[in-house]
Amino acid sequence: MRAAQEPDLTVPPGGNNLLRAVRSDDFELIRPLLHPYPADVGAVLYEPGDHVRYVYFPCGPSLVSFMVMVDDGTGVETALIGREGAIGGIVSQGRLPAYARAVVQFPGLFLRMEASDLEEAKLQSITLRHLFARYADCVMAQVFQSVACNAAHTIEQRTAKWLLAAMDRTGDHDVPLTQEQLASMLGVGRSYISRVIQSLKGRAVLETRRGSVRVRRLDELESLACGCNISVRRHFEDVLRGVYPTESESSEQKIEAGESRPASRMPG
């Protein structure tokens, strides 16, 4: 593994849960090679065909979407990754070409390391290798569920599901998202999303602000969503218990950050 000067590594409150699940002796293999990497909304970590040089670990509320590009140049989201996971080179041999676009949906801090360095660390520790393999299983389950959801559920159900999934990972009722972004991720026309959003606003489920959506009636939104987000959360708990964000973790993050606003509902 390449020698590197140990960085001043400070993980913010609510840092990456997948890294927290790494055994202490395994974490020492990778800690000196993790570097803070801030990213703004819209930043593209990979384009299809790019060599996957880095692995990114979202911290706190940072969110990334995997977008599969279709013939007309638009992208459809297949997975949403937050502080429960990582992006790029998790089980591959590193530097293989990316299949989907990885784009930042919620800005913030990431921890980044070379994919080749992670591969060397996994060769030194079978427990580290198994942990990331289990995480890859969870991501695959999310992709499977996304395919079924896109085929079987209404746009309103999918919209509610996406907002809940984002809230699970960020711990916030405010989701920085435009209708154009949501339409693109769900693979539908903006007019369809506009009608859904107007309907939800009319029922006081949410309100729109410039460049964001605020959920006002969480129970109502949950009743409108399909069960796909719950299924993914349960699989995480079966395979990697404690990695998916929890209500207590979200509350602690807001207290440490000095925020007085109550935390949103998070999965138990």
N, C-alpha and C positions, 0 to 999 in steps of 0.2 A: 504494500500500500504506500502511496506517495507520502513522503514526510511533509508536514505542514505545521506552520506556527500556530499554536493554540489560540483561537480567537476569543475575544471577550464575549462569551455566549450568554446572553440574557434572554430567557424565554418570558414573554409577557404573561400576565394572568390569563388563565384559560388557554395555555399553550397547547401544542399538539398532543392529542391523546394516544395516538399510535406510538409515539416516542416514549410516552409515559409508561406504556405497557412493556417496553423493552427491559429485560433484566439488567441490573446495574452493571454486571461485568460485560454484558454485550454492549450496553450503551457506551462504555469506555472505549470500545473499538471505533465507534463512529463520532463520538462527541467532538474530538479535535478537528473533524472534517466538516462539521456543520457550520454554515455561515448565514447570518441574517440577510434576508433578501426582501426589501419592500417592493410591492407591486401595486399599481393603480388599476382601477376598474378598466376593463377593455384590453389590458395587457395580454398578449398571446405568448404563452410559454412554449408551445409547439404548434407547428403547422403539419398537416399530413405529409409524410415523406421525410420530415426532419429527423436527423439522428438524435436520439434521446440521450443527451450528454449529462443532464442533471436530474436529480430526484428532488421534488419540492414537497415540503411538509407545511401545510397551512396552519397558522397559529391564530387563536382567538376567533374572530368572526370572519376571517378570510375564506372566500369561496371560489371554487373553480368548476367550470362546466366542461365536460368532454362533448364536443360537437362533431357529429359525423356530417361531412359535406356532401351535398347531393348535386345533381346535374345542373340545376339553375344557379348554383353558387351559394345557396343558403345552407345553413347548418341546423341540424336537429339534435337536441341534447339527449345523450344516452346515459349519463351519470353526473351526479353533483357531488363534489368532494369538498369537505371542510376539515375541521380540526380532528375528525375521527380517522383521517387517512393520509394518503400521499399520492403524488402524481409522478408517473414516469419511472421505468426501470426497476419495478418492485420485484418481479420474479424472472425477468429476462436476463440475458447476459450483458446488458448495457449497450448503449449506442445503436440499438436496432432502430429502424425507422418508425416514427409515430404513425398511427393509423388515423387518429382523430385530432381535431384542433382542441387545444387546451387553452381556455380563455378565462381570465379573472372576472368574476361577476361581482364580488364584494372585496374592496381593496383592503390591504393590511400587510402584516408581516408574515413572511414565510421563512423556513429554514431550508437551506439548499446544500446539497453535496453532489459530488461527481457520482454518476451511476456506476462507473467502473470501481470506485472506492467501496461503494456499498456491496458490489459483487464480491470483492476481496474479503470484506468483513463477513459475508455470509459463508464464504468458503472456510473461514476460521471458526465459525460457530453454527452448529446445526440448529440450536434453539432460535437464533436470529433468523436463519433461513426458514424455519417452520413458521415463525410468527408472520413474516411477510407473505408466505404462501397462504396462510389462513386469511390474511387481509385481502389478498388477491381473490380468494373465493368469495368474500363479501362483496367486492366490487363486481364480480361476475354475476352474483345474485341480483345486484341492483340493475345491471344491464338487462338481465332476463326479465325482471319485473317491469322495466321500462318498456320493453318490446310488447309485453302483454297489455300493459296499461294503454299504450298508444293505440292498440288494436281494439280494445274492449270498452274503454270508458269515454265518457263525454268530455268535451272541452272544459266545461265547468268543473267536473270532477278532477281533471288533470291540473287545472289552474289552482284549485284549492289544495291539491296534493303538493304541488311545487312550492306554494307559499309556506305550507306547514314544514316541508323538508328544509327550506331555507331557514325558517325560524328555529327548528331543532338545532341547527348547526351554529347559528349566530346568537341565539338567546335574546332576540330583539323582535318587537312587533313591527318595526320599520324595516322594509325591504327595499333597498335602492335599486329599482328596476323600472324601466319604461315599458309601455305596452308593446312597442316594437321589439324589444328584447325578449319579452315573454312569448310573443307570437312566434318569433324565430326559434326559440328553444323548444316550443311545443310543436313546431312544424305545421302551423296553421296560418291563415291569413289574418292580418291585423283587424279586419272588420269583425271577424268572429270573436277575437279577444276583446275588442271594444264593447261588443254587446254583452259579453260575460261580465266585464268589469263594471259596466253601467248597471247591470242587474244586481251585482253584489253591493254596489254603492247605494242603490235604491232600497236595499234591505238593511242598510247600515252595517253590513258585515265589514266593509273596509272603506277607506277614503284614499283618494289619490292626491299626491303632492307633486311638485315639479321633480321629475326623475325618481319618484319613489312611491311605494304603496304602504299604507299603515293599516294593520289589521285591528279592528275595533271590537268585533264579536268573535272571539276565538272558538267558543263552543259551536256557534253556527257554522263557522268555516269547517270545523272538524266533521260536522254532520253532513256537509256537502261533498267532502272529499271521498275518493275511493279508498280501499284498504291497502293500497300498494305501499305507501310509506310505512305503515305499521308492519307489514310483512318484512320489509327490508330491515327495519329496526330490530325485529325479533331474531332475524338471522344473524345480525351482528352480535346480539346478546348470546346466542347459542354458540357462535364460533369464537368471538373475541369479547367476552363479557367485560363491560366497563369502558370500552373504547368509544361507543356512541355517547354523545353528550347527555348529561343528566340535569334534572332541575336543580339539584344542590350545587352542581358545578357552575351552572349559569348564574345562580345567586351569588356564589362566592366571587365569581369574576367581576360582577357589577359592584359588589361591596369594595373589593380591592381597587377597582378603578375609580371609586368615589362617586358612583352614580346612585341617585336616589330613586330612579324610576323602577317600579317592580319588574322582576324578570318575567318573561313570557312562559307559557307552558312548555315544558320540555319532557321528553320521554322518560318514564321511570324505569 
